């Protein structure tokens, strides 16, 4: 759900009468909806008014929920785009030093900045990435109208934020100006790659443009926008892992079982995340490539907010150590699980006491009950060496349930398999796949659960994401292509000039100087925010999944996105800076 492009004028903040004294700053309100007068101790009238307002708010909330239910909306109001309760006003949603940059930038008519990945994902031998996550940032932060109350709250904070407890500079007047003149929306334009786009590093993933007096706010949003590194990095890692598993599937899995690839990497990362928001974002990024996940917050969010209620992910009933140890024996625990879920897929963790004993004695003891239900049992080790643990399960499965040799000459266990969810990362997945095939087992027997290795063990430096100023038109009309060229680290060199991203002859995205893309090329950048919300700029999640799949196939590894005209500009600037000073 998008906010309307032009809010009801009656809902705009009322300008303050300059002749009235300015009220003392109040702490940042939880939301405008919850703002209530403060009762003085012993003031029965205000106390009663507070009770009345709370009751009214609750009634309105219930009415909204009823209306949403009738309309088929299953999200509660607080989870809808733009309704997320912020931890601080937008006026402080940036790095401290950015608040003072409005005084440091030169006066300009236009300023442009862009964001890019500067390094490939290490160890992959590939320079492709998957772009994802800008929608969450735009809907929840950019498309949120600021209010004068936000600025008042920020002013109170800034009043002591400078070293020594003195006021820190911030563009209060600019903030108040766009609040009054632009319905509270920060006046910048944001273009971005479509979510799910596959491209090469150094391709700008977004570009920010600010003009006139607001040009000095061009990079104020850099901190928030740069956070798209996380979802894109998780999506990229998940994709590389899919390609790794897909290669083993091609070698050892028959055509009719290839559909199992979608469920081979399961998201186990919810509990390892620092916040629920991280789990939702990283978990949804993974779902661009796979359908298996235990991060239900991400599954629900993706299904109902991003995909019109169409399911995106699934899981299966599975025991945990607490379940296994709650019974007097592991055999009893597994038999109970078989009784409830043995007709379908189910998983049992087997290392609560002695993993090898469970494989040698407990699994055979429950085999007949399992076979009678005709379901599929997934054996789960959760300690020890990951390769050894998986191979022990496969050997035990072969002995207990038997195997069938598929058309490619690999063994498929009858009605059972294994999932390894401990110590899993890209490297251990590769080692396990190699070991499984070496013993002529089909890799369809094995699934992987990746937790911290998927959602937590990445950072901004994993692919070196950065946002940099690239163009300025000064107040006098002269223009300058801005380019960072640090001699101490050439890997941090930035791209010069206002940019555009296009496809030429249907090829991968390439980067050109603004206005110089070849005739007939197809623009890739989409405007997702333009001084306020832009309607119709987002697609269903299922469309994004299809885009990732098709573009990954159509984008060969090792490509260079920099167009000849842009490379010539880069070379010219570098050459001019290598000249000795006169």
C-alpha positions as CSV (number, residue, x, y, z in Angstrom):
1,X,0.0,0.0,0.0
2,X,1.4,3.4,-1.0
3,X,0.7,6.7,0.6
4,X,-1.2,9.0,-1.8
5,X,1.0,11.3,-3.9
6,X,-0.7,14.4,-2.7
7,X,-2.0,14.2,0.9
8,X,-5.2,15.8,2.0
9,X,-4.4,19.5,2.5
10,X,-6.4,19.5,5.7
11,X,-4.0,17.0,7.1
12,X,-0.9,19.1,6.5
13,X,0.9,20.5,9.5
14,X,-0.4,24.0,10.3
15,X,2.3,26.7,10.0
16,X,3.3,28.3,13.3
17,X,2.3,31.9,14.0
18,X,5.6,33.7,14.1
19,X,4.2,36.1,16.7
20,X,3.5,33.3,19.2
21,X,6.3,32.1,21.4
22,X,7.9,28.8,20.3
23,X,6.9,26.0,22.7
24,X,9.6,24.1,24.5
25,X,10.8,21.0,22.6
26,X,8.9,17.8,23.6
27,X,10.4,14.3,23.4
28,X,9.8,12.6,20.0
29,X,6.2,11.4,19.9
30,X,5.5,7.7,19.4
31,X,3.3,8.7,16.5
32,X,1.0,11.6,15.7
33,X,-1.9,9.2,16.3
34,X,-0.8,8.6,19.9
35,X,0.0,12.2,20.8
36,X,-2.0,13.1,23.9
37,X,-2.0,16.0,26.3
38,X,0.0,15.5,29.4
39,X,-1.9,15.5,32.6
40,X,-0.5,17.3,35.6
41,X,-0.5,15.4,38.9
42,X,-4.0,15.6,40.4
43,X,-5.6,17.2,37.2
44,X,-8.8,15.0,36.8
45,X,-9.9,16.8,33.6
46,X,-6.7,16.0,31.7
47,X,-6.6,12.5,33.1
48,X,-10.1,11.9,31.9
49,X,-9.3,13.4,28.5
50,X,-6.3,11.0,28.3
51,X,-8.6,8.0,29.0
52,X,-11.1,9.2,26.4
53,X,-8.4,9.6,23.7
54,X,-6.9,6.2,24.4
55,X,-10.4,4.7,24.0
56,X,-10.9,6.6,20.8
57,X,-7.6,5.5,19.4
58,X,-8.3,1.8,20.2
59,X,-11.7,2.1,18.6
60,X,-10.2,3.6,15.4
61,X,-7.6,0.8,15.4
62,X,-10.3,-1.8,15.6
63,X,-12.3,-0.1,12.8
64,X,-9.2,-0.1,10.6
65,X,-8.6,-3.8,11.3
66,X,-12.2,-4.6,10.4
67,X,-11.9,-2.6,7.2
68,X,-8.7,-4.3,6.3
69,X,-10.2,-7.7,6.8
70,X,-13.1,-6.9,4.6
71,X,-10.7,-5.7,1.9
72,X,-8.6,-8.8,2.2
73,X,-5.8,-7.1,4.0
74,X,-4.2,-9.4,6.6
75,X,-1.5,-7.0,7.8
76,X,-2.1,-5.1,10.9
77,X,-1.7,-1.3,10.5
78,X,1.6,-1.1,12.2
79,X,3.2,-3.4,9.6
80,X,2.0,-1.5,6.6
81,X,4.5,0.6,4.6
82,X,5.2,4.0,6.3
83,X,3.4,3.0,9.5
84,X,6.4,1.4,11.1
85,X,7.2,3.2,14.4
86,X,10.6,4.8,14.1
87,X,13.1,4.8,16.9
88,X,14.0,8.5,16.1
89,X,12.7,11.3,13.9
90,X,13.9,11.2,10.3
91,X,15.8,14.4,10.9
92,X,18.4,12.3,12.8
93,X,18.3,9.2,10.7
94,X,21.8,9.7,9.3
95,X,25.4,9.8,10.5
96,X,26.2,12.8,12.8
97,X,28.6,14.4,10.4
98,X,26.0,14.6,7.6
99,X,23.8,16.9,9.7
100,X,26.5,19.6,9.3
101,X,27.3,19.1,5.6
102,X,24.7,21.6,4.4
103,X,27.2,24.3,5.7
104,X,30.2,22.6,4.1
105,X,28.9,22.0,0.6
106,X,29.2,24.9,-2.0
107,X,26.1,26.5,-3.2
108,X,24.7,24.6,-6.1
109,X,21.8,24.3,-8.6
110,X,22.1,20.5,-8.7
111,X,24.0,17.7,-7.0
112,X,23.9,14.0,-7.8
113,X,25.2,11.0,-5.9
114,X,25.1,7.3,-6.5
115,X,25.6,3.9,-4.8
116,X,27.6,0.9,-6.0
117,X,29.3,-2.4,-5.1
118,X,33.0,-1.9,-5.6
119,X,34.2,-5.4,-5.0
120,X,32.9,-8.9,-6.0
121,X,31.9,-11.4,-3.4
122,X,35.2,-13.0,-2.4
123,X,36.0,-16.6,-3.3
124,X,33.3,-16.9,-6.0
125,X,35.4,-16.1,-9.1
126,X,32.5,-14.0,-10.3
127,X,31.6,-10.3,-10.3
128,X,27.8,-10.5,-10.5
129,X,25.4,-9.4,-7.8
130,X,21.7,-9.5,-7.2
131,X,20.1,-6.1,-6.3
132,X,17.3,-6.2,-3.7
133,X,15.9,-4.3,-0.7
134,X,15.4,-0.7,-1.9
135,X,11.6,-1.0,-1.6
136,X,11.7,-1.4,2.1
137,X,13.9,1.7,2.5
138,X,11.8,3.8,0.3
139,X,8.4,2.8,1.7
140,X,9.4,3.0,5.3
141,X,11.7,5.9,5.4
142,X,11.6,8.1,2.3
143,X,7.8,8.0,1.9
144,X,7.2,9.1,5.4
145,X,6.2,12.8,5.6
146,X,8.1,14.8,8.2
147,X,6.4,17.1,10.6
148,X,7.3,20.1,12.5
149,X,7.2,17.9,15.6
150,X,10.0,15.8,14.1
151,X,12.1,18.9,13.7
152,X,11.3,20.1,17.2
153,X,12.4,16.8,18.6
154,X,15.5,16.7,16.5
155,X,16.4,20.3,17.6
156,X,16.2,19.2,21.3
157,X,18.6,16.3,20.5
158,X,21.0,18.5,18.4
159,X,21.1,21.1,21.1
160,X,23.7,19.1,23.1
161,X,25.0,16.7,20.4
162,X,28.2,18.6,19.7
163,X,31.4,17.8,21.7
164,X,31.2,19.6,25.0
165,X,27.5,19.5,25.1
166,X,26.9,22.4,22.8
167,X,24.6,22.6,19.8
168,X,25.4,20.6,16.7
169,X,24.6,22.3,13.3
170,X,21.7,20.8,11.3
171,X,19.6,22.2,8.4
172,X,16.6,23.2,10.5
173,X,15.4,25.9,8.1
174,X,15.6,23.6,5.0
175,X,13.7,20.9,6.9
176,X,10.9,23.3,7.9
177,X,10.8,24.7,4.4
178,X,10.1,21.4,2.7
179,X,7.7,20.3,5.5
180,X,5.6,23.4,4.7
181,X,6.0,23.5,1.0
182,X,6.3,19.8,0.0
183,X,3.7,18.2,2.3
184,X,6.6,17.0,4.5
185,X,8.4,14.9,1.9
186,X,12.1,15.3,1.6
187,X,12.7,16.9,-1.9
188,X,15.0,14.6,-3.7
189,X,14.7,12.2,-6.7
190,X,15.7,8.6,-6.3
191,X,16.3,6.3,-9.3
192,X,17.1,2.6,-8.7
193,X,17.6,-0.7,-10.5
194,X,14.5,-2.8,-10.5
195,X,14.6,-5.2,-7.6
196,X,15.9,-8.6,-8.6
197,X,18.2,-7.1,-11.2
198,X,21.4,-9.0,-11.9
199,X,24.4,-6.9,-12.8
200,X,28.1,-6.5,-12.4
201,X,30.0,-4.6,-9.7
202,X,30.5,-0.9,-10.4
203,X,26.9,-0.7,-11.8
204,X,25.1,2.1,-9.9
205,X,22.2,0.5,-8.0
206,X,20.7,3.9,-7.2
207,X,21.2,7.6,-8.0
208,X,20.0,10.6,-5.9
209,X,19.4,14.0,-7.4
210,X,18.7,17.2,-5.4
211,X,18.2,20.6,-6.9
212,X,18.3,24.3,-6.0
213,X,18.5,25.1,-2.3
214,X,17.9,21.4,-1.5
215,X,21.0,20.3,-3.4
216,X,22.9,20.4,-0.1
217,X,20.6,17.6,1.1
218,X,21.7,15.3,-1.7
219,X,23.7,13.0,0.5
220,X,21.7,13.4,3.7
221,X,19.9,10.1,3.0
222,X,23.1,8.2,2.2
223,X,23.2,6.4,5.5
224,X,19.7,4.9,5.1
225,X,20.1,4.2,1.4
226,X,23.5,2.5,1.8
227,X,21.8,-0.1,4.0
228,X,20.6,-1.8,0.7
229,X,24.0,-3.5,0.9
230,X,22.6,-6.0,3.4
231,X,19.7,-7.4,1.4
232,X,21.6,-7.4,-1.8
233,X,24.6,-9.2,-0.3
234,X,22.4,-11.9,1.3
235,X,20.5,-12.3,-2.1
236,X,23.9,-12.6,-3.9
237,X,25.3,-15.1,-1.4
238,X,22.1,-17.2,-1.6
239,X,22.3,-17.1,-5.4
240,X,25.9,-18.3,-5.5
241,X,25.0,-21.1,-3.1
242,X,22.1,-22.1,-5.4
243,X,24.4,-22.2,-8.4
244,X,26.9,-24.4,-6.4
245,X,24.1,-26.9,-5.5
246,X,22.6,-26.7,-9.0
247,X,25.9,-27.9,-10.5
248,X,25.9,-30.9,-8.2
249,X,22.2,-31.5,-9.1
250,X,23.0,-31.4,-12.8
251,X,25.6,-34.2,-12.3
252,X,23.8,-36.5,-9.9
253,X,20.0,-35.8,-10.0
254,X,17.5,-37.1,-12.6
255,X,15.4,-34.5,-14.5
256,X,12.2,-35.5,-12.8
257,X,13.7,-34.6,-9.4
258,X,15.3,-31.3,-10.4
259,X,12.4,-29.5,-8.7
260,X,14.0,-30.4,-5.4
261,X,16.7,-27.8,-6.0
262,X,14.3,-25.0,-4.8
263,X,14.3,-26.5,-1.2
264,X,17.9,-27.5,-0.8
265,X,19.1,-24.4,1.1
266,X,16.9,-23.6,4.1
267,X,17.0,-20.4,6.0
268,X,17.8,-21.2,9.6
269,X,18.9,-17.7,10.5
270,X,16.1,-16.0,12.4
271,X,17.5,-16.5,15.9
272,X,21.0,-15.4,14.9
273,X,19.9,-12.0,13.7
274,X,20.2,-8.9,15.8
275,X,16.7,-7.6,15.1
276,X,13.4,-8.9,13.7
277,X,13.7,-6.3,10.9
278,X,17.1,-7.9,9.9
279,X,15.5,-11.3,9.8
280,X,12.6,-10.1,7.6
281,X,14.9,-8.3,5.2
282,X,17.6,-11.0,5.0
283,X,15.1,-13.8,5.0
284,X,13.1,-12.3,2.1
285,X,16.4,-11.7,0.2
286,X,17.1,-15.5,0.4
287,X,13.6,-16.3,-0.9
288,X,14.5,-14.8,-4.2
289,X,16.5,-18.0,-4.8
290,X,15.0,-20.7,-2.7
291,X,11.6,-21.7,-1.3
292,X,12.7,-23.2,2.0
293,X,12.8,-21.2,5.2
294,X,12.2,-21.4,8.9
295,X,12.3,-17.6,9.3
296,X,8.5,-17.3,9.3
297,X,8.6,-13.5,9.8
298,X,10.2,-13.2,6.4
299,X,7.9,-15.8,4.9
300,X,4.8,-14.0,6.1
301,X,6.1,-10.5,5.2
302,X,7.1,-11.7,1.7
303,X,3.8,-13.5,1.1
304,X,1.4,-10.8,2.3
305,X,3.2,-7.5,1.8
306,X,5.2,-8.3,-1.3
307,X,3.3,-11.0,-3.2
308,X,-0.4,-10.3,-2.8
309,X,-1.0,-13.2,-0.4
310,X,0.5,-15.9,-2.8
311,X,2.8,-18.3,-0.8
312,X,6.5,-17.9,-1.3
313,X,8.1,-20.3,1.2
314,X,7.4,-23.5,3.2
315,X,8.9,-25.7,5.9
316,X,8.2,-29.1,7.4
317,X,7.5,-30.4,11.0
318,X,10.7,-31.1,12.8
319,X,11.9,-32.0,16.3
320,X,14.4,-30.0,18.3
321,X,16.7,-31.2,21.1
322,X,14.2,-30.1,23.7
323,X,11.6,-32.3,22.1
324,X,13.9,-35.2,21.9
325,X,15.1,-35.0,25.5
326,X,11.6,-34.4,26.8
327,X,10.9,-38.1,26.1
328,X,12.5,-40.8,28.1
329,X,14.1,-42.2,24.9
330,X,14.8,-40.9,21.5
331,X,12.9,-43.8,20.0
332,X,9.8,-42.7,21.8
333,X,10.3,-39.1,20.6
334,X,10.6,-40.3,17.0
335,X,7.7,-42.7,17.2
336,X,5.5,-39.9,18.4
337,X,6.7,-37.7,15.6
338,X,5.9,-40.5,13.1
339,X,2.5,-40.9,14.6
340,X,1.6,-37.2,14.0
341,X,3.6,-36.5,10.8
342,X,4.8,-39.8,9.4
343,X,2.5,-39.5,6.4
344,X,4.5,-36.6,4.9
345,X,7.9,-35.0,5.3
346,X,9.3,-34.7,8.8
347,X,12.7,-34.2,10.4
348,X,14.3,-35.5,13.6
349,X,17.5,-34.2,15.2
350,X,19.6,-37.2,16.2
351,X,22.6,-36.0,18.2
352,X,21.0,-35.2,21.6
353,X,23.1,-38.0,23.2
354,X,25.1,-40.2,20.8
355,X,24.6,-39.4,17.1
356,X,26.2,-42.6,15.8
357,X,24.2,-44.8,18.2
358,X,21.0,-43.0,17.0
359,X,21.9,-43.9,13.4
360,X,22.9,-47.5,14.2
361,X,20.2,-48.4,16.6
362,X,17.4,-45.8,17.1
363,X,16.6,-45.2,13.4
364,X,16.4,-49.0,12.6
365,X,14.1,-49.4,15.6
366,X,11.6,-46.9,14.2
367,X,12.0,-47.9,10.5
368,X,8.9,-50.1,10.4
369,X,6.7,-47.5,11.9
370,X,8.1,-45.0,9.4
371,X,7.6,-47.3,6.4
372,X,4.0,-48.0,7.5
373,X,3.2,-44.3,7.3
374,X,4.9,-44.1,3.9
375,X,6.4,-40.7,4.6
376,X,9.8,-39.1,4.2
377,X,12.2,-38.9,7.2
378,X,14.9,-36.3,7.3
379,X,17.8,-37.2,9.6
380,X,19.4,-34.1,11.2
381,X,22.9,-34.1,12.8
382,X,23.7,-30.9,14.7
383,X,27.3,-31.3,15.9
384,X,30.6,-32.7,14.9
385,X,32.3,-32.4,11.5
386,X,29.6,-31.4,9.0
387,X,31.0,-33.6,6.2
388,X,31.4,-36.7,8.4
389,X,28.0,-36.1,10.0
390,X,26.2,-36.0,6.6
391,X,28.0,-39.1,5.2
392,X,27.2,-41.1,8.4
393,X,23.5,-40.3,7.9
394,X,23.6,-41.3,4.2
395,X,25.3,-44.6,5.0
396,X,22.9,-45.3,7.8
397,X,19.9,-44.4,5.6
398,X,21.2,-46.8,2.9
399,X,21.5,-49.6,5.4
400,X,18.2,-49.0,7.0
401,X,15.9,-48.0,4.2
402,X,17.7,-49.2,1.1
403,X,18.6,-47.2,-2.0
404,X,17.5,-46.9,-5.7
405,X,20.1,-46.1,-8.3
406,X,18.9,-43.3,-10.5
407,X,19.4,-42.8,-14.2
408,X,22.7,-41.0,-13.7
409,X,24.1,-43.9,-11.6
410,X,23.8,-42.2,-8.2
411,X,22.1,-43.7,-5.1
412,X,18.8,-42.3,-3.8
413,X,17.8,-43.4,-0.3
414,X,14.2,-44.8,-0.2
415,X,12.0,-42.4,1.7
416,X,14.7,-40.7,3.8
417,X,17.4,-38.1,3.6
418,X,19.5,-35.7,5.6
419,X,19.7,-32.0,6.4
420,X,22.9,-30.4,7.8
421,X,22.2,-27.2,9.6
422,X,25.3,-26.8,11.8
423,X,28.4,-25.0,10.6
424,X,27.0,-24.4,7.2
425,X,28.5,-21.8,4.8
426,X,29.3,-21.7,1.2
427,X,32.6,-23.6,1.8
428,X,31.1,-26.4,3.8
429,X,28.3,-26.8,1.3
430,X,30.9,-27.4,-1.4
431,X,32.8,-29.9,0.8
432,X,29.7,-31.9,1.6
433,X,28.5,-31.9,-2.0
434,X,31.9,-33.2,-3.2
435,X,31.9,-35.9,-0.5
436,X,28.3,-37.0,-1.2
437,X,29.0,-37.5,-5.0
438,X,32.4,-39.2,-4.3
439,X,30.5,-42.0,-2.6
440,X,28.0,-42.1,-5.5
441,X,25.1,-40.7,-3.5
442,X,22.8,-38.3,-5.3
443,X,22.9,-34.9,-3.8
444,X,19.0,-34.9,-3.7
445,X,19.5,-36.9,-0.5
446,X,20.9,-33.8,1.2
447,X,19.5,-30.4,2.2
448,X,21.3,-27.6,4.0
449,X,20.2,-25.2,6.7
450,X,22.2,-22.0,6.8
451,X,21.7,-19.6,9.7
452,X,24.4,-17.1,10.7
453,X,26.4,-17.9,7.6
454,X,23.5,-16.6,5.5
455,X,22.0,-13.7,7.4
456,X,24.7,-12.6,9.8
457,X,28.2,-13.2,8.6
458,X,28.2,-10.5,6.0
459,X,28.9,-6.8,6.3
460,X,29.2,-3.7,4.1
461,X,32.8,-4.6,3.3
462,X,31.9,-8.0,2.0
463,X,31.3,-6.4,-1.4
464,X,32.5,-2.9,-0.5
465,X,29.3,-0.9,-0.9
466,X,29.6,2.9,-1.0
467,X,27.6,6.0,-1.9
468,X,29.5,8.9,-3.4
469,X,28.8,12.4,-4.9
470,X,29.4,12.3,-8.7
471,X,28.1,15.6,-10.1
472,X,27.6,19.2,-9.2
473,X,26.3,22.2,-11.0
474,X,27.5,25.3,-9.1
475,X,25.4,28.4,-8.4
476,X,27.0,30.2,-11.3
477,X,26.0,27.4,-13.8
478,X,29.4,25.8,-14.2
479,X,29.4,22.0,-13.9
480,X,31.9,19.5,-12.5
481,X,32.1,15.8,-12.7
482,X,33.1,14.7,-9.2
483,X,35.4,11.7,-8.8
484,X,37.1,10.3,-5.8
485,X,40.6,9.0,-6.7
486,X,42.5,8.0,-3.5
487,X,46.1,7.0,-4.3
488,X,46.2,4.9,-1.1
489,X,43.4,2.7,-2.3
490,X,42.4,2.7,-5.9
491,X,39.7,0.2,-5.2
492,X,37.7,3.1,-3.7
493,X,37.8,5.2,-6.9
494,X,34.3,6.4,-7.7
495,X,32.5,7.1,-11.0
496,X,32.4,10.6,-12.4
497,X,29.4,12.6,-13.6
498,X,25.6,12.1,-13.6
499,X,25.0,8.6,-14.7
500,X,22.4,6.5,-16.5
501,X,22.1,2.7,-16.6
502,X,20.7,1.1,-19.8
503,X,20.6,-2.2,-21.7
504,X,22.1,-2.1,-25.2
505,X,20.8,-4.7,-27.6
506,X,19.2,-6.6,-24.8
507,X,22.5,-7.2,-23.0
508,X,23.4,-6.7,-19.3
509,X,23.1,-3.3,-17.7
510,X,25.8,-0.9,-18.6
511,X,26.7,2.5,-17.2
512,X,26.8,5.7,-19.4
513,X,27.3,9.4,-18.8
514,X,23.9,11.0,-18.5
515,X,22.6,11.9,-22.0
516,X,25.1,9.8,-23.9
517,X,23.4,6.4,-23.9
518,X,23.1,5.0,-27.5
519,X,19.9,5.5,-29.4
520,X,17.6,2.6,-29.0
521,X,19.0,1.5,-25.6
522,X,16.5,0.6,-22.9
523,X,16.7,2.5,-19.6
524,X,17.1,0.3,-16.5
525,X,16.9,2.9,-13.8
526,X,13.3,3.4,-12.5
527,X,12.2,6.4,-10.5
528,X,11.0,5.1,-7.2
529,X,10.8,8.4,-5.3
530,X,10.4,11.9,-6.8
531,X,9.9,14.6,-4.1
532,X,7.4,12.2,-2.7
533,X,5.9,8.7,-3.3
534,X,5.7,7.3,-6.9
535,X,2.8,5.1,-7.6
536,X,3.1,1.8,-9.4
537,X,6.9,1.4,-9.2
538,X,7.0,-1.9,-7.3
539,X,6.4,-5.4,-8.6
540,X,5.2,-8.7,-7.0
541,X,7.8,-10.8,-5.3
542,X,7.1,-13.6,-7.8
543,X,8.1,-11.3,-10.6
544,X,11.4,-10.6,-8.8
545,X,12.1,-14.3,-8.4
546,X,11.6,-14.8,-12.2
547,X,13.8,-11.8,-12.9
548,X,16.7,-13.1,-10.8
549,X,16.5,-16.5,-12.5
550,X,16.3,-15.3,-16.0
551,X,18.9,-12.5,-15.7
552,X,21.4,-14.6,-13.9
553,X,21.3,-17.0,-16.9
554,X,21.5,-14.1,-19.3
555,X,24.4,-12.3,-17.6
556,X,27.7,-14.1,-18.0
557,X,30.3,-13.8,-15.3
558,X,33.2,-11.4,-15.8
559,X,31.4,-8.7,-17.7
560,X,32.4,-5.0,-17.6
561,X,29.5,-2.5,-17.1
562,X,31.5,0.6,-17.8
563,X,30.7,2.0,-21.3
564,X,33.4,3.4,-23.5
565,X,32.4,7.1,-23.1
566,X,32.4,6.7,-19.3
567,X,35.7,4.9,-19.3
568,X,37.2,7.7,-21.5
569,X,36.0,10.2,-18.9
570,X,37.5,8.2,-16.1
571,X,40.8,7.9,-17.9
572,X,40.9,11.6,-18.7
573,X,40.4,12.6,-15.0
574,X,43.0,10.1,-13.8
575,X,45.5,11.3,-16.4
576,X,44.9,14.9,-15.3
577,X,45.5,14.1,-11.7
578,X,48.8,12.2,-12.5
579,X,50.3,15.4,-14.0
580,X,52.9,17.0,-11.8
581,X,51.9,20.3,-10.2
582,X,53.1,23.4,-12.1
